[in-house]
């Protein structure tokens, strides 16, 4: 049966306490590929507790537990097969830098349900606040195949925009480990799609795929390291649309464009596209923007 849009939108927010410390941050950074070379001073900012800085995309896993994509499936009115679920996009807005140690309240609710005809899209928003006030706002777009057709609002187009015209200002390549998905899933997302070959085939893939949020984090790290001098506190917002899959062991090619006249010291934004090198630059992330201050 189609998703009960009214039931999902009318459900009370799910509120939970989340707690994290330096070990969670270090595991996340390792999960997205940090720490290579292990003795590089720039990498030690992500791996050594005495120098630790928190990449803002850690917000997507802070406190452990099920990620937003899975959380959206536990809302009243949403009963779907996990094999039909894809992560459509992710948005993050930082109110303050993410601390190395934290205890906060996370309130999640479905704020939009779109009917795409042959699929449904759920938008799950999570507001995170600690005793000093708001920390971050996170939104996950969840694409559910075969669950549209009830005549609801269609919502914004899901078609990715083309990258900016002209050559990128910077290009970085990030090689992923063969066991990258197995390592990243220790941060909380244990969807079998990323580990179980039989489940991956049932979901329509030739083998387990990398978590979209792992690619999301690795991409942000590339931008921060390349354009922001490794200063994670400068990131203000980050959004992307997942345009294709990544297989563990592949290489990410991260292309970055800055608006004309934008400098490194002030505020601005970076447009980004990401592709898989080994598959003829197959698109991976699209409509990707990092805002910085």
C-alpha positions in Angstrom: 0.0 0.0 0.0 1.1 3.6 -0.6 2.7 5.5 2.3 0.3 7.2 4.6 1.5 10.7 4.0 -0.9 12.3 6.5 0.1 9.9 9.2 3.8 10.4 8.6 3.5 14.2 8.6 1.3 14.3 11.6 3.4 12.0 13.8 5.0 13.6 16.9 8.7 14.3 16.8 11.0 11.4 18.0 13.3 12.8 20.6 16.3 11.1 21.9 19.5 11.9 23.8 22.7 11.5 21.9 26.2 11.3 23.5 29.6 11.1 21.8 33.3 11.4 22.6 36.7 11.5 20.9 36.6 7.8 20.1 33.4 8.1 18.1 34.9 11.1 16.2 38.1 9.2 15.5 36.2 6.1 14.3 34.1 8.2 12.0 37.1 9.9 10.5 38.8 6.5 9.9 35.5 5.3 8.4 35.5 8.0 5.7 39.2 7.4 4.9 41.2 9.7 7.1 44.6 8.7 8.5 46.5 8.1 5.3 49.4 8.7 5.5 49.1 7.9 9.2 51.9 10.2 10.3 50.9 13.2 8.2 50.3 16.2 10.5 47.2 17.2 8.5 45.7 13.7 9.0 46.6 13.7 12.7 44.0 16.4 13.1 41.4 13.8 12.4 42.9 10.8 14.2 45.0 11.9 17.2 42.9 12.8 20.3 45.4 15.5 21.4 44.9 17.4 18.1 41.4 16.4 17.3 39.1 18.5 15.2 35.6 17.3 14.2 34.6 17.2 10.6 31.0 18.7 10.5 29.6 15.7 8.6 30.2 13.7 11.8 26.8 15.1 12.7 25.1 12.5 10.6 26.4 9.7 12.9 26.8 11.5 16.3 25.3 9.4 19.1 25.3 6.2 17.1 22.0 4.4 16.4 20.2 4.2 13.1 20.9 6.9 10.5 18.3 9.3 9.3 17.4 7.1 6.3 16.5 4.2 8.6 14.9 6.6 11.2 12.4 7.8 8.6 11.2 4.2 8.1 10.1 3.9 11.7 7.6 6.8 11.5 3.9 5.9 11.7 2.4 5.4 8.2 5.7 4.2 6.7 5.9 0.4 6.2 8.3 -0.4 3.4 10.8 -3.0 2.3 14.4 -1.9 3.1 15.5 -3.3 -0.3 13.4 -0.6 -2.0 14.9 2.3 0.0 17.6 4.6 -1.4 19.2 7.7 0.1 18.3 10.5 -2.2 20.1 13.5 -0.6 21.5 15.1 2.5 21.5 18.6 3.9 23.4 19.9 7.0 23.4 23.4 8.6 25.8 24.1 11.4 24.8 26.6 14.1 28.1 26.1 16.0 31.2 23.9 15.5 30.6 20.3 16.5 32.5 19.6 19.8 34.8 16.6 20.3 32.7 15.5 23.3 29.0 16.2 23.5 25.6 15.4 25.0 22.6 16.8 23.2 18.9 16.3 22.4 18.0 15.2 18.8 14.4 15.8 17.7 13.4 14.1 14.4 10.3 14.3 12.3 9.1 13.9 8.7 8.6 17.4 7.3 7.7 16.4 3.7 6.3 13.5 1.7 6.4 13.7 -2.1 4.6 11.5 -4.6 6.8 10.8 -7.6 4.3 8.4 -9.2 6.5 5.3 -9.2 8.2 6.2 -5.9 7.8 8.3 -2.7 10.3 10.7 -1.2 10.4 11.4 2.6 12.3 14.3 4.1 13.4 13.6 7.7 14.6 16.7 9.6 16.6 16.4 12.8 17.2 19.4 15.1 20.1 18.9 17.6 20.4 21.1 20.7 22.7 21.0 23.7 22.6 23.1 26.9 24.1 26.0 25.1 21.5 26.1 22.3 21.2 24.8 18.7 24.1 22.8 17.4 23.0 21.6 13.9 20.0 20.9 11.6 20.2 17.8 9.5 17.8 16.6 6.7 17.8 13.3 4.9 15.9 12.6 1.7 14.7 9.0 1.5 13.6 7.6 -1.8 11.3 4.6 -1.7 10.7 2.7 -4.9 7.2 1.5 -5.8 5.5 3.6 -3.1 4.1 6.5 -5.1 0.8 6.9 -6.9 -1.6 8.3 -4.2 -2.0 11.7 -5.9 0.1 13.7 -3.5 2.3 16.7 -4.0 5.1 15.9 -6.4 7.7 18.2 -4.8 10.9 19.5 -6.4 12.5 17.9 -9.4 14.8 15.0 -8.5 16.9 15.5 -11.7 20.5 16.6 -10.9 21.7 19.9 -12.2 24.7 19.9 -14.5 28.1 21.0 -12.9 29.3 24.6 -13.4 30.6 25.4 -16.9 34.3 25.5 -17.4 37.1 23.5 -15.8 37.1 23.1 -12.1 39.4 25.3 -9.9 40.6 22.2 -8.0 40.5 18.4 -8.4 41.3 15.9 -5.7 41.3 12.2 -5.9 40.6 9.9 -2.9 41.2 6.2 -3.1 38.8 4.1 -1.0 39.7 0.9 0.9 38.3 -2.4 -0.2 36.9 -2.7 3.4 35.7 0.9 3.6 32.0 0.0 3.9 32.8 -2.6 6.6 34.7 0.0 8.6 32.1 2.8 8.1 29.2 0.6 9.2 30.7 0.5 12.7 29.5 4.1 13.1 25.9 2.9 13.2 24.5 2.2 9.7 24.3 -1.6 9.6 22.1 -1.8 6.5 23.0 -5.2 4.9 23.2 -3.5 1.5 26.7 -2.4 2.4 28.0 -5.8 3.6 25.8 -8.7 2.4 26.4 -9.7 -1.2 23.0 -11.6 -1.5 21.1 -8.6 -0.1 22.9 -6.3 -2.5 21.8 -8.4 -5.5 18.2 -8.5 -4.2 18.4 -4.7 -4.1 19.6 -4.5 -7.7 23.3 -4.1 -7.3 26.1 -6.5 -8.4 27.8 -6.3 -5.0 27.6 -4.4 -1.7 27.9 -0.6 -2.2 29.5 2.1 -0.1 27.3 4.1 2.2 26.3 7.4 0.6 27.1 9.2 3.8 30.6 7.8 3.7 31.1 9.4 0.3 29.4 12.5 1.7 32.0 12.7 4.5 35.0 11.9 2.3 33.9 14.6 -0.1 33.6 17.3 2.6 37.1 16.3 4.0 38.5 16.8 0.5 37.0 20.3 0.3 38.1 21.3 3.8 41.7 20.0 3.2 42.0 21.5 -0.3 40.3 24.9 0.1 39.9 25.7 3.8 43.4 24.9 5.1 41.9 22.0 7.1 39.9 24.4 9.2 36.7 22.4 9.9 35.2 25.3 11.9 34.7 27.3 8.7 32.0 25.0 7.3 28.6 26.6 7.7 26.4 24.3 5.5 26.7 21.3 3.3 24.3 19.7 0.9 24.3 17.0 -1.8 22.2 14.8 -4.0 23.2 11.1 -4.4 23.5 10.6 -8.1 25.1 7.1 -8.2 26.7 4.4 -6.2 30.3 3.9 -5.2 31.9 0.5 -4.7 34.5 0.0 -2.0 38.0 0.0 -3.5 37.1 2.7 -6.1 38.6 6.2 -6.4 36.6 9.3 -5.9 37.4 12.3 -8.2 36.2 15.5 -6.4 35.9 18.5 -8.7 35.6 21.9 -7.0 34.5 25.3 -8.4 34.6 28.6 -6.6 32.6 31.6 -7.7 34.7 34.2 -9.6 36.5 36.5 -7.3 36.1 34.3 -4.2 39.1 34.1 -2.0 40.2 31.6 0.7 40.1 33.9 3.7 36.5 35.2 3.6 33.0 33.7 3.3 31.7 32.0 0.2 30.6 28.6 -1.3 32.2 25.8 -3.3 30.3 23.9 -5.9 31.3 20.3 -6.1 30.8 17.2 -8.3 32.0 13.7 -7.5 32.6 10.8 -9.8 34.0 7.2 -9.7 37.3 7.2 -11.6 37.4 3.5 -12.5 33.9 3.6 -14.1 34.7 6.4 -16.6 33.8 9.2 -14.2 30.3 7.8 -13.4 28.5 10.4 -11.4 28.3 9.9 -7.7 27.3 13.2 -6.0 25.5 16.1 -7.7 24.1 19.4 -6.7 26.8 19.5 -4.0 27.5 22.8 -2.2 29.8 23.6 0.7 29.1 27.0 2.3 32.0 28.4 4.5 32.7 31.4 6.6 
